[in-house]
Amino acid sequence: MSDTDKGKYLYCVINESQGRNFGPIGIGDRGDEVHTLCFRDLACVISSTPMTKYVISRENLIAHEKVIEEAMKDYTVLPVRFCTVATSAEEVRNLLMKKYQELKNLLRSMDNKVELGLKVFWQDMENVFKEIGSTLSPPTSLSLDEKVDLGKRVKEALEKKREDEAEEILDVLRPKCVSLRSNKIVGDNMILNCAFLVDKAHEREFDDLIEDLSQKYKDRLKFKYVGPVAPFNFAELVIKWGQEGSE
């Protein structure tokens, strides 16, 4: 190993006291072995890496997530934020030692749970705007100020309609999840962008609810449902070297 390859790239933290090799699947397409570095019964899944900052690209993000998915096959995981690099194995071990109890507690809270993602979109925006227009009843001739005012009212009405329809969906799903997180809405046609933390015992029931909702609103809404994935929205570790902090 050259001096430039002494960094350690962090993927996730798991419960493990023994050495474990996940194969030559490290980020960077260099064939680096991914393995555990342990402190007591806690381990960080790492690979050797140059001391570099990885660009946020589809290829690199997939490589990062692929390792985490591999670990998820056998363990509860705490995913580490993309492009977290330690200067040495000792720095990683110190992190596990100093944050041992905090990380153990977080792993316990994520045990037997999965993250499921849902995005919901209006299929026909023209029809949605027609519905809004019918409630506003604007006159045929408008001054500039009236047009500006109408634009504001349309925007407010669209937001209200989005919130109301999203809440109808959440009212059904909320009872079957442990927690949920609302993420950024992108574009006029998206009405919901949520991550759900679900107990594995209820995952099938949750799947069925999504299917029922998708059928119920098939002529109006498009559902994009993904998972299970690592709990990035609920337990992503943000490492601050020097303070060994996590969020």
Secondary structure, 3 states (H helix, E strand, C coil): CCHHHCEEEEEEEEECCCCCEEECCCCCCCCCCEEEEEECCEEEEEEEECCCCCCCCHHHHHHHHHHHHHHHCCCCCEEECCCCEECCHHHHHHHHHHCHHHHHHHHHHHCCEEEEEEEEEECCHHHHHHHHHHHHCCCCCCCHHHHHHHHHHHHHHHHHHHHHHHHHHHHHHHHHCCEEEECCCCCCCEEEEEEEEEEHHHHHHHHHHHHHHHHHCCCCEEEEEEEEECCHHHHCECCECCCCECC
